Amino acid sequence: MSPHPPITIYNSMTRRKEPFVPLQPNQVSMYVCGPTVYDLIHIGNARPLIFFDVVRRYLSLFYKVTYVVNFTDVDDKLIRRAEQVGTSMLELAEQNIRDFMQDAQSLKVSPATVHPRVTENMTEIIDFITALVDRGFAYESGGDVYFRTASFPEYGKLSHQPLHELQYGIRVDVDERKEHPQDFVLWKGAKSGEICWPSPWGDGRPGWHIECSAMARKYLGDTIDLHGGGADLNFPHHECEIAQTESLTGQPFARYWMHNAFLNLNQEKMSKSLGNVVNARELANKHKAEAIRFLMLSTHYRNPLNFTDEALVQAQNSIDRIANCRKNVQHLISQTVETTTGNAAAKMERLQAIRQMFHAKMSDDFNTPDAITAMFELVAEANALMGSASSVGSGVPPLTLLREIEALFLLMDQVLGILPEADEELLDAEVERLISERTEARKARNFQRADEIRDQLTAQGILLEDTVQGIRWRRKT
């Protein structure tokens, strides 16, 4: 793996930035809580999906990353939704998992290394609970199994609230079967007609918190490097994961905890009661993935993000500015044979400073807004370089500089994923033919035909630009 600047991460556990040092050299284990697959994901779900994709992308420049994102495919919400639509819970979960993978791909998010499902890890979950019961950290009561929170003195260390404050500071369901109001369920006894699995405590299914602990341990080991999720998971989900895992293993569950802040829609929290929930598929059908990613990454992940249609339009305009600059650079590279570097040392030094700026910002707790700023610095430098070459009549900048600019665009987009796919930028044979015909028509002073071709291309969504470097084109947005 390539060398890298020191990386720091804001650790939700310690509430400060810490140097990132993985447990194993050159390897990173990373677990991010995935969706409960009872419905399509909404844009609030899309924020951690995109952000932690970028974390994985950046770390992958320097480490071999094992990235695990689970699917909760058995849950009360799933059972109720399956009853409403008249299908089985497993069929509903399967369809929603396919939808999740499709929606993630539409946002340019690659699959995780492993996408474990609760229903496929029932043996590991039951074994985990059995071990907790055997060691006195959990108990059976009325067919359910509960974690004994009082047995874990550090309960509350992630949310920074002691147990007695948690007990009275949040709503806790009254249940006489519990030894303590804050005890949480590990295994739920089966209800009539519900899906269930056999266990030492009778038929039933697991509670939510134990599922992630069991799957993280199976695929990543007793201690993982990085555990992430939305701020809403800090308590109780992640707090409970820590308690049950560290009680079993006696080891720290995760070395670094990361939580992204909430997403608001037009300055309001999304909620079904307000009727303002927007699913990611609906959004992706209206806007390009690059614009959605740009907007998601333009605010630091630990700050609330306000999502508006106007901001998406501005994001697309920003993407167009970057993409057009890159296309100009690519066009010049394809047209340039001259390899003379000229007096390029100072410009190359400036490009290297931009590279270092990008890494410095990404290495500082994944500061994507400032990393995007570095990309705009590159655009400004590239445009100035191309404009300067044209003004002095040299035609094109030195090829070494153009190639370095393109290499920087590739690096930055490898991490951020905000530039259009390369195959979308290639001229197909028909467009090339029409552009060539238009050029010949203009040479022959057949301006009527030249205008007809321009109008035809415009109708097909292709806009032509006559530049000093030749005819350029771009797709209408």
Phi, psi and omega in degrees: 000152183284153177294159183210159175290160177301133180259134174242145180230135172285114183268116181299335180291314183264347182059042173205162176284138181226147174300135181273115178230104181292159182297319180248135179302136175067011179225145177227131173255129191221125180236127176234129182295126181268190187277155162275115196272064177259352183197176173295149177287147177256177187291337173294321175294330184290335181297305177296327179301313181284315184297311182288339169298319179291320176302312179299315180301316183290314179298329181291345174294334189236342184227160166276114187256125170259113190246120183243125174231118187273164169242123171274101186250018168214125188188159178304317181298320178296316181298315181293318181294321178298321177296321182294321184265357176074042177223175178278156180299318182294322178293320179295316180298317181299316180295318182288331174293317176299319179296319179300312181298321178293316181292322177297316179297322180294340176261013179063034176258123181282153176301151174291167174301318178221137173242078182289149177247145179303315185295341180263002182231031184294323179299314180295323180293314180296319178298321179297312180296319179303316181296322178295319178295314182299330183264005175086008179272350182215162182212152178265140178209114177062033179090348175260160175237133183240148172275135183272094187298328181295343180280352180241095186300336183270009179302125183107359186288336178281315179276355176061043175225128177292160186304318183293330177284323177297323182299319185257351184268347179227164179286127178236128179296133178283126181212111184293346180283346181275145173287330184218138182304331184274354177299140183242155189279137174255328181218131181253125176298146186294140171258155183304127176085354181269153177297143183206166178229150178287147179207171177298344183252011182106172180296146179174201179210161186284157169284168187295313190294321185294334185298312182293322179300315182293318183287321177298318181293320181297315188266340185233349178102180184296323180236130179247159183286312191221126177238128184229169178166180178288159181299334180291346181268351182306309173225134008266348193300304184289327177299318180289323175303314180300312184300311185287324181288312183289333174295321182285314189267334185074011181238157174301137182288310179224142181281330181223134176245132180232137180224126175274148181285174185285160173249131176251151179250114182053047177069009178240146174292136178290136176201150179295328181294329177274348179068029184243022178282126179245121180279156186296327181294316178301317180294317182293336177285339182260331187228154180287148181303322182297320179292320178296314179297317180303312181296318179299325186266354183281350174243137180301140189299336180272001177253147176300146181244127176262122187254119180223159176297322180297319179295326177293321177296316178297321178298317179296321177298320178295317178300316181299320180297315180293314184295321179294320176299314181296320179297322176298318178297313180298321180296316179296319178300318181291336183262352188260124176257329182300131180249004179297130184277334182064206180270073189258358187300314182294319179294320179296323177297320178296318179296322178294327177294323177293319176302314180295324177297316180301312180295321181298319181287316179293328181284343179266078177057037173054057183280080185294325178301316180286333174294323175294322176301320177299324178294320177291329173299321178294318178300314181298318180294318180294315180296320179295320180296314180291322178293321179295319180296321180291321185291330180267002175078014180277354175086293183223153174291167177304140184298325180299322179289318178300317180293324178293321177298314179297321178298323178290320175301317180298315180299310184296319181285333175301329180271310189273328179065043185244006177257149180301150179300147184300321185292340176286342185265355184277138174289130173274170188299323183292317179295319177301317181297316181294320178296318178297317179297320180296320178300316180294323179296321179291321177299323180277006180060028175268073187291334178296315179293321179299319179292324178298318180293318178300317179296321179296316179293322178298319178296333179271007178085016180250123178253130181264147176228125175270110182242170178294338178272356181124187181282127175245163177216160174209157179279142177291134181259000000 
